C-alpha cells in the first residue's frame, strides 16, 4: 500500500491553496454531520444511485439525481475512507490550484467528480448501490498533477517505509491498480470505474482549462541546446539577449 505524505510545503507557494484547504474542511464537516445523523439515510438521499439516475426506480426523499453528482463527493463511509481521500487532496491539490487558479480549480474538482460518477453509472446502470466519496475528483487531481509535474519528488509510505520517489511512479502505481481491479469491480465495494472515469476526466479537463502559457510534462521535454558562438544572438548582441553588467 502506498500513501503519499507530502511533496512541497504549501506555504512556499506564491498563493495559499485556500480552495484545497476549504474542500478538506468541508469534507470533514460533512463527515461529522453524517456520522451524527442516520448515515444510511444520508447516503441513500445524497449519494449517486445509478438506478435512480437513469429512472429505473427512485429513492424516497432523495435529492434530484443530477444534484447528487455533486453531493456524493462530500460523503464518506468511515474514517479510513475520508482520511485516504483527504491526504491525497492535501498532497496534490495545492499544486493544481496554483496552476489553474482558485475558481478554475474548484470547477475542475467538481467536474472531475461528476464525470467520474457518470463513468460509474455507465459501468452498472441498474445498480442500487449508492456511490459516495471524493475519490473520483481526487483521481482527476492526481492525473493532472503528473501531467503538470511528472518528475516532482513525493514522499510516500510504502508498507510503513518512507520513500522519496518521482510523481510518475506514485500516480502510475495508483492508475495501474485501478485498471487491474476493473474486472472484479462488480464484486468490490471500491468504485474502480469511478476512479478510472475521474482519471480520464482530470486529464481532459486540465488540457481544456489550463491557462495560456501553462506548460505540461516539463521534466520530460527535450532541453534546448545552447546557442553556438557564431549565432546572431552572441555575435550581434540581439535584443533580449544577455548583456554584461
NUBADREN-16671 format. One record per residue (C-alpha): residue in three letters; x, y, z. Coordinates in Angstrom, 3 decimals, padded with zeros to 6 digits. Last residue first. Layout:
BEGIN
 marti        u        v        w
   ala        X        Y        Z
...
This chain:
BEGIN
 marti        u        v        w
   unk  026.552  044.307 -016.420
   unk  027.275  042.044 -019.330
   unk  024.454  041.640 -021.829
   unk  022.301  038.574 -022.317
   unk  019.897  038.552 -025.223
   unk  016.587  040.430 -025.471
   unk  017.724  042.451 -028.452
   unk  020.438  040.645 -030.386
   unk  024.027  041.212 -029.225
   unk  025.317  040.824 -032.769
   unk  027.726  037.983 -032.402
   unk  026.025  036.188 -029.487
   unk  022.386  036.435 -030.566
   unk  023.359  036.036 -034.212
   unk  024.875  032.593 -033.528
   unk  028.624  032.161 -034.081
   unk  029.387  031.073 -030.513
   unk  026.737  028.386 -030.612
   unk  023.453  028.783 -028.795
   unk  022.879  026.326 -026.003
   unk  020.784  023.278 -026.944
   unk  017.172  023.381 -025.829
   unk  016.176  020.689 -023.369
   unk  013.973  017.865 -024.698
   unk  010.832  017.937 -022.581
   unk  010.480  015.203 -019.966
   unk  010.768  017.481 -016.932
   unk  008.071  019.896 -018.062
   unk  005.293  017.407 -018.726
   unk  002.900  020.350 -019.098
   unk  003.446  024.057 -019.709
   unk  000.952  026.693 -018.618
   unk  001.262  029.514 -021.143
   unk -002.439  030.157 -021.547
   unk -004.341  028.935 -018.510
   unk -005.252  025.261 -018.281
   unk -008.954  024.504 -018.648
   unk -009.180  022.272 -021.718
   unk -005.973  020.290 -021.227
   unk -006.611  020.011 -017.488
   unk -010.172  018.902 -018.188
   unk -009.051  016.061 -020.450
   unk -006.574  014.598 -017.976
   unk -008.850  015.052 -014.980
   unk -011.814  013.460 -016.733
   unk -009.825  010.378 -017.692
   unk -008.559  009.996 -014.131
   unk -012.036  010.548 -012.710
   unk -013.523  007.913 -015.003
   unk -010.874  005.437 -013.917
   unk -011.585  006.212 -010.260
   unk -015.352  005.917 -010.724
   unk -014.847  002.633 -012.548
   unk -012.847  001.401 -009.554
   unk -015.690  002.086 -007.130
   unk -014.395  000.092 -004.145
   unk -017.100 -002.065 -002.530
   unk -015.914 -004.972 -004.666
   unk -017.697 -007.715 -006.572
   unk -018.757 -005.523 -009.521
   unk -015.225 -004.099 -009.763
   unk -013.653 -007.528 -010.300
   unk -012.533 -006.901 -013.872
   unk -011.675 -003.290 -013.103
   unk -009.135 -004.341 -010.483
   unk -006.042 -004.184 -012.688
   unk -007.168 -000.840 -014.152
   unk -007.389  000.807 -010.722
   unk -004.075 -000.630 -009.535
   unk -002.282  000.599 -012.653
   unk -003.546  004.130 -012.047
   unk -002.279  004.242 -008.446
   unk  001.097  002.805 -009.439
   unk  001.428  005.314 -012.242
   unk  000.473  008.128 -009.889
   unk  003.213  007.276 -007.410
   unk  005.792  006.316 -010.048
   unk  005.045  009.428 -012.128
   unk  005.393  011.557 -009.006
   unk  009.065  010.710 -008.566
   unk  010.128  008.972 -005.356
   unk  011.082  009.836 -001.766
   unk  010.458  006.774  000.376
   unk  009.172  006.261  003.921
   unk  008.712  002.551  004.848
   unk  005.354  001.904  006.572
   unk  004.224 -000.508  003.802
   unk  005.300  002.047  001.220
   unk  004.856  005.434  002.883
   unk  005.293  008.265  000.432
   unk  007.420  011.374 -000.002
   unk  006.837  012.894 -003.422
   unk  009.560  014.184 -005.727
   unk  008.387  016.113 -008.769
   unk  009.242  014.346 -012.017
   unk  005.756  014.283 -013.536
   unk  004.881  017.851 -012.506
   unk  001.963  019.073 -014.622
   unk  000.747  015.884 -016.267
   unk  001.517  014.010 -013.037
   unk -000.526  016.530 -011.094
   unk -003.470  016.461 -013.509
   unk -003.590  012.686 -013.067
   unk -003.562  013.100 -009.282
   unk -006.310  015.729 -009.417
   unk -008.689  013.702 -011.570
   unk -008.321  010.730 -009.241
   unk -009.110  013.057 -006.321
   unk -012.386  014.085 -008.008
   unk -013.390  010.440 -008.343
   unk -012.095  009.668 -004.837
   unk -014.282  012.253 -003.104
   unk -016.687  009.688 -001.691
   unk -020.103  008.152 -002.213
   unk -021.754  005.861 -004.761
   unk -025.106  004.396 -003.821
   unk -025.765  000.690 -004.513
   unk -028.989  000.238 -006.488
   unk -027.159 -000.854 -009.631
   unk -029.114 -000.696 -012.862
   unk -026.612  001.464 -014.738
   unk -023.604 -000.695 -013.974
   unk -020.487  000.627 -015.740
   unk -022.323  003.663 -017.129
   unk -023.228  004.803 -013.624
   unk -019.596  004.579 -012.504
   unk -018.483  006.576 -015.540
   unk -021.152  009.155 -014.721
   unk -019.775  009.352 -011.188
   unk -016.288  010.085 -012.528
   unk -017.780  012.848 -014.677
   unk -019.266  014.456 -011.564
   unk -016.049  014.136 -009.551
   unk -013.898  015.623 -012.296
   unk -016.480  018.389 -012.796
   unk -016.421  019.331 -009.108
   unk -012.621  019.446 -008.904
   unk -012.105  021.304 -012.204
   unk -014.737  023.893 -011.208
   unk -012.903  024.452 -007.911
   unk -009.562  024.612 -009.722
   unk -010.864  027.101 -012.256
   unk -012.005  029.418 -009.487
   unk -008.824  029.160 -007.442
   unk -006.214  029.447 -010.163
   unk -005.270  026.691 -012.572
   unk -001.603  026.122 -011.709
   unk -001.765  027.086 -008.033
   unk -004.929  025.032 -007.553
   unk -003.247  022.086 -009.265
   unk -000.271  022.387 -006.922
   unk -002.467  022.707 -003.831
   unk -004.489  019.598 -004.677
   unk -001.657  017.060 -004.713
   unk -000.614  016.470 -001.102
   unk -003.716  017.682  000.750
   unk -006.133  016.095 -001.738
   unk -004.314  012.757 -001.455
   unk -004.396  013.040  002.344
   unk -008.092  013.921  002.158
   unk -009.057  010.815  000.187
   unk -007.283  008.368  002.486
   unk -008.597  010.087  005.622
   unk -012.173  010.113  004.304
   unk -012.272  006.376  003.691
   unk -010.384  005.477  006.856
   unk -012.818  007.484  008.972
   unk -015.878  005.771  007.506
   unk -018.229  005.611  004.529
   unk -017.685  009.066  003.117
   unk -019.940  011.825  001.781
   unk -018.673  015.056  000.189
   unk -018.436  013.834 -003.402
   unk -021.969  012.423 -003.270
   unk -023.331  015.969 -003.141
   unk -022.072  016.932 -006.583
   unk -023.387  014.179 -008.862
   unk -026.250  014.033 -006.343
   unk -027.574  017.208 -007.948
   unk -028.385  015.325 -011.157
   unk -030.244  012.610 -009.246
   unk -032.524  015.227 -007.581
   unk -032.204  014.741 -003.829
   unk -033.733  011.681 -002.256
   unk -036.891  011.727 -000.148
   unk -037.910  008.250 -001.275
   unk -035.237  006.692 -003.529
   unk -036.485  006.092 -007.063
   unk -036.611  003.306 -009.618
   unk -035.094  002.782 -013.035
   unk -035.073  006.490 -013.880
   unk -031.496  006.546 -015.165
   unk -030.233  008.321 -012.029
   unk -032.369  006.203 -009.713
   unk -030.753  003.010 -010.998
   unk -027.277  004.551 -010.763
   unk -027.624  005.676 -007.124
   unk -025.369  008.692 -006.534
   unk -025.269  009.554 -002.826
   unk -027.384  012.296 -001.262
   unk -030.592  010.531 -000.225
   unk -029.351  006.965  000.228
   unk -026.093  008.104  001.852
   unk -027.933  010.368  004.299
   unk -030.381  007.573  005.178
   unk -027.570  005.111  005.808
   unk -025.703  007.653  007.935
   unk -028.658  008.389  010.237
   unk -027.186  011.505  011.832
   unk -024.059  012.181  013.906
   unk -021.944  010.188  011.451
   unk -023.089  012.363  008.538
   unk -022.646  015.665  010.356
   unk -019.054  014.754  011.186
   unk -018.499  013.662  007.583
   unk -019.989  016.911  006.285
   unk -017.544  018.913  008.424
   unk -014.566  016.825  007.317
   unk -015.463  017.200  003.644
   unk -015.981  020.938  004.103
   unk -012.597  021.341  005.789
   unk -010.794  019.423  003.046
   unk -012.586  021.455  000.388
   unk -011.662  024.665  002.207
   unk -007.991  023.651  002.365
   unk -007.927  022.973 -001.352
   unk -009.784  026.213 -002.078
   unk -007.434  028.186  000.191
   unk -004.290  026.994 -001.563
   unk -002.202  029.988 -000.397
   unk -000.621  031.799 -003.312
   unk  003.049  032.078 -004.273
   unk  003.671  028.541 -002.983
   unk  006.089  028.138 -000.088
   unk  003.268  027.671  002.435
   unk  002.229  024.539  000.533
   unk  005.472  022.811  001.665
   unk  006.428  020.505 -001.149
   unk  005.650  016.850 -001.895
   unk  003.897  015.421  001.125
   unk  002.676  012.218  002.749
   unk  001.558  009.951 -000.083
   unk  000.273  006.512  000.967
   unk  001.350  003.448 -000.994
   unk  000.000  000.000  000.000
